């Protein structure tokens, strides 16, 4: 198995990211209210992307998510 990918742990992290993505898709389908709302949705998309990458690259991430997610209110444009 490639470095960093550990079956059930990666699967659990991907499952959490999938749940977050489903929620994001639902929120977007309800419509974007304003620029602030758009920015918040985009930030969540970036955080989800980071969580997906972390499932493959960071085998020792603490349970519940990715350690390199942005703090609330901080815009992340790294991906």
C-alpha positions as CSV (number, residue, x, y, z in Angstrom):
1,X,0.0,0.0,0.0
2,X,1.4,3.5,-0.8
3,X,2.8,5.5,2.0
4,X,0.1,7.3,4.0
5,X,-2.9,5.3,2.9
6,X,-4.3,3.1,5.6
7,X,-7.6,1.4,4.6
8,X,-10.2,2.0,7.3
9,X,-8.7,5.2,8.6
10,X,-8.5,6.8,5.2
11,X,-12.0,5.4,4.4
12,X,-13.3,7.0,7.6
13,X,-11.8,10.4,6.7
14,X,-13.1,10.2,3.2
15,X,-16.5,9.3,4.5
16,X,-16.5,12.4,6.8
17,X,-15.4,14.6,3.9
18,X,-18.2,13.1,1.7
19,X,-20.8,14.0,4.4
20,X,-19.4,17.5,4.5
21,X,-19.5,17.7,0.7
22,X,-23.1,16.5,0.6
23,X,-24.0,19.3,3.0
24,X,-22.1,21.9,1.0
25,X,-23.9,20.8,-2.2
26,X,-27.2,21.1,-0.5
27,X,-26.3,24.6,0.8
28,X,-25.2,25.8,-2.7
29,X,-28.3,24.4,-4.3
30,X,-30.4,26.6,-2.0
31,X,-28.7,29.6,-3.5
32,X,-26.0,32.1,-2.6
33,X,-27.3,35.0,-0.5
34,X,-24.4,37.4,-0.8
35,X,-20.6,37.7,-1.2
36,X,-20.0,36.8,2.4
37,X,-22.1,33.6,2.0
38,X,-20.2,32.8,-1.2
39,X,-16.9,33.3,0.6
40,X,-18.0,31.0,3.5
41,X,-19.1,28.3,1.0
42,X,-15.8,28.6,-0.9
43,X,-13.9,28.3,2.4
44,X,-15.8,25.1,3.3
45,X,-15.0,23.7,-0.2
46,X,-11.3,24.4,0.4
47,X,-11.5,22.7,3.8
48,X,-13.2,19.6,2.4
49,X,-10.5,19.4,-0.3
50,X,-7.8,19.6,2.3
51,X,-9.5,16.8,4.3
52,X,-9.7,14.6,1.2
53,X,-6.0,15.1,0.5
54,X,-5.1,14.5,4.1
55,X,-6.8,11.1,4.0
56,X,-4.1,10.1,1.5
57,X,-1.1,12.0,2.8
58,X,-1.4,12.3,6.6
59,X,-1.9,8.9,8.2
60,X,-1.5,10.3,11.8
61,X,-4.2,13.0,11.6
62,X,-6.2,13.2,14.8
63,X,-9.7,11.7,14.7
64,X,-12.3,14.1,13.5
65,X,-10.5,15.8,10.7
66,X,-7.5,17.3,9.1
67,X,-4.9,19.2,11.1
68,X,-4.2,21.8,8.4
69,X,-7.7,23.2,8.0
70,X,-8.0,27.0,8.3
71,X,-9.3,28.6,11.5
72,X,-12.8,29.9,11.4
73,X,-13.0,33.2,9.6
74,X,-9.7,32.7,7.8
75,X,-9.8,32.3,4.0
76,X,-7.8,29.4,2.6
77,X,-6.8,29.4,-1.0
78,X,-4.1,26.8,-1.0
79,X,-5.7,24.2,-3.4
